[in-house]
Amino acid sequence: MQKLIYLSGYSEPIQQQAQRLLNEGKLDHYLLKRYPQAHSIKTDAQLYDYTQQLKQRYMKKASPLRKVCFDSKVSVEHHALGLNAHITRVHGGKLKANHEIRIDPCFKHCPEEFLRMIVVHELAHLKERQHNKAFYQLCSHIEPDYFQLELDLRLMLTLQTQQHKKLYE
């Protein structure tokens, strides 16, 4: 059995099922059936607006976002799909905190559900810095299918690494 690095935190039965789908060449069919098309958010401005809408709906009192963008320095190879930067600067004797979200550009070519999942994840870091119970409760509050989307995203990444197959480009 191949090492499924994106699924290493999941139970053995889930890993075995994913491996079986990979071996039978059915993982791409499973993903395309559940998520048939990519979204249309391609620019940083569109991503910022999309993120602001989610923030405004679910996290009105959270710190404001200065920037949201696709950033090629954030990548799966660096073990990150998104980054949440809290930048503090001294401005006229006062501390100013700016928050930025940077998303791997691979999310330009994926289903909207996966983009939403990663944006929700990064927004949740505005309130909860650690990946703890409260963090995941917030993620699930904003996106009820958060855990399924995370698993399916990891399946897509597994497919791309194992078979060098891009589904949504």
Backbone torsions as a table, in degrees:
resi	resn	phi	psi	omega
1	MET	NA	132.9	178.6
2	GLN	-70.6	152.5	176.5
3	LYS	-76.6	121.3	179.7
4	LEU	-99.3	85.2	-170.6
5	ILE	-61.9	-34.6	-178.7
6	TYR	-75.4	-12.5	-178.1
7	LEU	-113.3	11.8	-174.1
8	SER	-61.9	-24.9	179.7
9	GLY	-85.3	-3.3	-177.4
10	TYR	-94.0	163.6	-177.8
11	SER	-65.6	160.5	179.9
12	GLU	-59.2	-43.2	178.3
13	PRO	-60.1	-38.4	178.6
14	ILE	-67.1	-42.5	178.1
15	GLN	-63.0	-40.4	179.2
16	GLN	-65.4	-40.9	178.7
17	GLN	-64.4	-42.9	177.9
18	ALA	-62.6	-43.0	179.3
19	GLN	-62.4	-40.2	178.9
20	ARG	-63.5	-45.1	178.0
21	LEU	-61.2	-40.7	176.9
22	LEU	-61.9	-50.5	-177.7
23	ASN	-61.1	-37.5	-179.4
24	GLU	-83.6	-3.9	-179.6
25	GLY	71.1	27.5	-176.6
26	LYS	-108.7	-4.5	-177.1
27	LEU	-64.8	-40.4	178.0
28	ASP	-63.8	-37.2	178.0
29	HIS	-65.7	-41.7	177.8
30	TYR	-58.7	-48.2	-176.9
31	LEU	-68.2	-43.3	-179.0
32	LEU	-67.2	-30.0	177.0
33	LYS	-69.1	-42.2	-179.6
34	ARG	-75.8	-35.9	-175.2
35	TYR	-133.3	83.3	-170.0
36	PRO	-70.9	-23.1	-176.0
37	GLN	-146.0	160.5	178.4
38	ALA	-81.7	161.5	178.2
39	HIS	-83.2	179.7	-177.5
40	SER	-111.0	11.5	-179.6
41	ILE	-84.4	107.2	-173.9
42	LYS	-119.6	-20.7	-176.1
43	THR	-107.0	161.7	177.4
44	ASP	-63.2	-36.7	179.8
45	ALA	-64.4	-42.5	178.2
46	GLN	-65.0	-40.1	178.8
47	LEU	-64.8	-41.4	178.4
48	TYR	-60.7	-47.8	-179.9
49	ASP	-61.6	-42.9	179.3
50	TYR	-60.4	-46.0	-179.6
51	THR	-65.9	-42.5	179.8
52	GLN	-62.3	-37.8	178.4
53	GLN	-62.8	-44.2	177.5
54	LEU	-64.6	-43.8	-179.9
55	LYS	-62.1	-44.5	-178.7
56	GLN	-63.9	-35.7	-178.2
57	ARG	-75.6	-39.3	-171.6
58	TYR	-113.5	-18.9	-172.6
59	MET	-140.5	53.4	-175.9
60	LYS	-56.4	-36.9	-174.3
61	LYS	-87.7	-3.3	179.7
62	ALA	-69.9	159.2	179.8
63	SER	-54.5	144.9	179.8
64	PRO	-68.6	153.0	177.9
65	LEU	-98.9	130.5	177.7
66	ARG	-87.0	-34.7	-174.1
67	LYS	-151.8	140.5	171.2
68	VAL	-136.8	126.0	-175.8
69	CYS	-153.5	161.9	167.9
70	PHE	-83.1	131.0	-175.8
71	ASP	-132.4	118.4	-176.8
72	SER	-67.9	-13.2	177.1
73	LYS	-77.8	-16.0	176.0
74	VAL	-94.7	123.5	-178.2
75	SER	-154.6	162.6	178.0
76	VAL	-58.2	-37.3	-178.5
77	GLU	-62.6	-26.2	179.0
78	HIS	-96.5	16.2	176.7
79	HIS	61.6	35.3	177.0
80	ALA	-146.2	138.3	174.5
81	LEU	-106.1	-19.8	177.5
82	GLY	-157.1	154.3	177.4
83	LEU	-130.1	145.4	177.4
84	ASN	-120.3	110.7	-176.7
85	ALA	-103.5	129.5	174.0
86	HIS	-108.2	107.3	-175.7
87	ILE	-108.7	123.1	179.8
88	THR	-112.8	129.0	179.7
89	ARG	-132.4	151.5	174.1
90	VAL	-86.1	127.4	-178.8
91	HIS	-135.0	102.0	179.1
92	GLY	62.7	40.8	179.2
93	GLY	82.6	-0.1	178.2
94	LYS	-117.9	150.7	174.4
95	LEU	-87.7	128.2	177.3
96	LYS	-113.2	126.6	178.2
97	ALA	-104.4	128.1	175.3
98	ASN	-116.8	142.4	179.8
99	HIS	-118.9	133.9	178.8
100	GLU	-129.6	145.0	173.8
101	ILE	-120.1	129.6	178.2
102	ARG	-122.5	131.5	-174.0
103	ILE	-119.5	140.2	176.3
104	ASP	-58.1	132.6	179.6
105	PRO	-61.4	-14.4	176.5
106	CYS	-60.1	-20.9	-179.9
107	PHE	-77.7	-4.1	172.4
108	LYS	-70.5	-24.9	-173.5
109	HIS	-121.2	54.4	180.0
110	CYS	-145.2	169.8	177.0
111	PRO	-63.3	150.9	-179.2
112	GLU	-58.7	-32.4	-179.7
113	GLU	-61.2	-38.6	180.0
114	PHE	-71.6	-39.6	176.6
115	LEU	-62.6	-44.8	179.4
116	ARG	-59.7	-42.7	-178.9
117	MET	-60.5	-44.7	-177.9
118	ILE	-71.9	-35.6	176.7
119	VAL	-66.5	-43.0	176.7
120	VAL	-59.3	-43.8	179.3
121	HIS	-58.4	-47.2	-178.7
122	GLU	-71.0	-35.8	175.6
123	LEU	-63.3	-39.0	179.8
124	ALA	-60.8	-28.5	177.9
125	HIS	-68.5	-14.9	174.7
126	LEU	-65.4	-31.5	179.7
127	LYS	-101.9	-38.7	-177.6
128	GLU	-122.8	112.2	-177.2
129	ARG	-73.6	-33.9	-176.3
130	GLN	-95.2	156.0	173.7
131	HIS	-83.8	78.6	-178.7
132	ASN	-117.5	-173.9	-177.1
133	LYS	-59.6	-44.1	-179.9
134	ALA	-62.6	-37.6	178.8
135	PHE	-60.8	-51.2	-177.5
136	TYR	-70.3	-28.3	174.1
137	GLN	-66.1	-40.3	177.9
138	LEU	-65.1	-44.5	177.3
139	CYS	-57.2	-44.9	-179.1
140	SER	-69.9	-28.8	176.3
141	HIS	-67.4	-43.7	-178.9
142	ILE	-74.2	-42.9	-179.4
143	GLU	-128.0	96.9	-176.4
144	PRO	-56.6	-28.8	179.6
145	ASP	-93.6	22.1	-173.8
146	TYR	-51.8	-49.2	-174.2
147	PHE	-68.2	-38.2	176.9
148	GLN	-67.0	-40.8	179.0
149	LEU	-64.6	-39.1	178.1
150	GLU	-63.4	-43.7	177.9
151	LEU	-62.1	-46.8	-178.5
152	ASP	-65.6	-36.0	175.2
153	LEU	-63.0	-43.2	178.5
154	ARG	-64.9	-33.6	174.8
155	LEU	-65.3	-42.1	178.0
156	MET	-62.5	-43.6	178.6
157	LEU	-64.1	-37.6	177.1
158	THR	-63.0	-45.6	178.8
159	LEU	-59.7	-44.8	-178.8
160	GLN	-64.0	-38.5	-179.1
161	THR	-77.4	-42.6	-176.0
162	GLN	-72.0	-40.2	-174.2
163	GLN	-115.9	4.0	-179.8
164	HIS	50.4	47.1	-174.6
165	LYS	-119.6	119.5	176.7
166	LYS	-97.0	127.3	-176.4
167	LEU	-87.4	-32.1	-166.2
168	TYR	-120.1	27.5	177.9
169	GLU	-105.8	NA	NA
